[in-house]
Amino acid sequence: MPLTDLDRKLLNELLAGHGGSWKQFVDRFSGLIMQVIRQTASAHSLRLTADDAEDLCADTFSELLQNDMAALRSFRGRCSFATYLAVITRRIVVRRLTEHRFMKALGHVKAHQAAVDFASSDAPASRQVEYRDQVEKLLMSLPQDAGQLLRMIYLEGLSYAEAAVRLGLSLNSVGPMLSRARVAAAVTQRG
């Protein structure tokens, strides 16, 4: 199936940087990407939580934005755009799942969880305050919307849907925004 006129128009507007085109792109293709994520996980005999699937979807959208949307600019129209996105998504998901398995095999996943558990109620109150202060300092160094989103998801424990309502965003934009916020936080923390 060749590239549809609607997809061609949307892709051209997105690559030209027209306002609102990214939101339309996410709205149009997030269902397809989520379906590919679920199918890929199932093919690898993995069960994903809804949050895991949303994180993988956000990672996919984030990778599509990298290098001035190089992956989207590489589309040549030899197949349907949906097929092209499905292949890209499958590759990203397989890579992420492989990375996760590798990290788990090395014990990093358990070590990370141990650090999270330690920072929870078992840690002395003074240490919890210290951790909270470090996190707040990091969040304040980020753009306001990124800091708010990270705070809502990770500190307040809100779901993506609840955070979207509070911030006045579409649900589909929360995952990509969260992915960009995590990258910004990591860069800020290293610097």
C-alpha positions, -999 to 999 in steps of 0.1 A, spaced: 0 0 0 16 33 -10 18 64 11 -17 79 16 -23 116 8 -32 122 44 0 107 57 21 125 30 5 159 41 10 152 78 47 140 73 55 171 51 39 195 77 58 177 105 91 179 88 85 215 79 78 223 115 42 235 112 25 242 145 3 214 158 17 188 134 35 169 161 3 166 181 -16 154 150 12 129 143 11 115 179 -27 113 178 -27 95 145 0 70 152 1 63 189 -25 35 186 -4 18 160 28 22 180 10 8 212 -3 -22 191 32 -30 178 46 -27 214 21 -52 227 26 -76 198 64 -74 201 63 -80 239 40 -109 234 62 -124 207 91 -122 232 68 -138 259 69 -107 280 41 -91 300 41 -53 301 23 -31 325 4 -2 311 31 21 323 58 0 307 40 1 274 35 39 277 72 43 285 81 23 254 57 44 233 73 76 247 108 62 239 96 55 203 83 90 198 115 104 215 137 84 191 116 97 161 125 132 172 162 126 175 187 141 150 161 165 135 137 136 129 162 117 108 142 85 109 111 102 95 132 121 69 146 87 58 112 75 47 112 70 9 76 61 3 83 25 -9 57 11 15 29 25 36 40 50 63 23 28 89 44 -2 79 75 20 81 66 32 116 58 -4 127 93 -16 117 109 13 135 88 7 166 96 -30 166 133 -23 164 132 2 192 111 -20 214 134 -51 208 164 -30 216 149 -16 248 137 -50 260 171 -64 253 188 -36 272 164 -42 301 171 -80 302 209 -72 300 206 -47 329 185 -72 349 211 -100 343 238 -77 356 218 -69 387 212 -32 379 175 -35 379 176 -50 414 202 -24 425 180 4 412 150 -10 431 170 -14 462 180 23 460 143 32 456 133 10 485 161 25 506 148 60 499 114 50 510 100 46 545 128 24 558 154 52 555 160 75 584 139 107 583 170 129 579 181 109 549 146 110 534 147 148 538 181 150 522 170 129 492 138 149 488 159 182 489 182 168 462 153 158 440 136 192 445 168 210 435 171 189 404 134 195 395 138 232 400 167 233 375 144 219 347 119 238 326 87 243 347 65 219 327 91 192 327 97 195 365 59 195 371 54 164 351 83 145 368 70 156 402 35 144 394 45 110 380 74 101 403 68 119 436 30 121 437 25 88 420 -1 100 395 -9 80 364 -3 94 330 -40 102 326 -42 121 359 -10 141 351 -24 149 317 -57 163 332 -38 184 358 -15 199 332 -42 203 306 -24 180 281 -36 153 258 -28 118 272 -8 110 241 16 139 248 25 129 284 48 99 274 70 119 249 71 149 273 81 126 302 108 110 281 122 144 272 120 155 308 140 124 319 167 131 294 168 168 305 170 156 342 199 132 334 218 159 315 213 184 344 223 158 370 256 150 351 264 187 346 
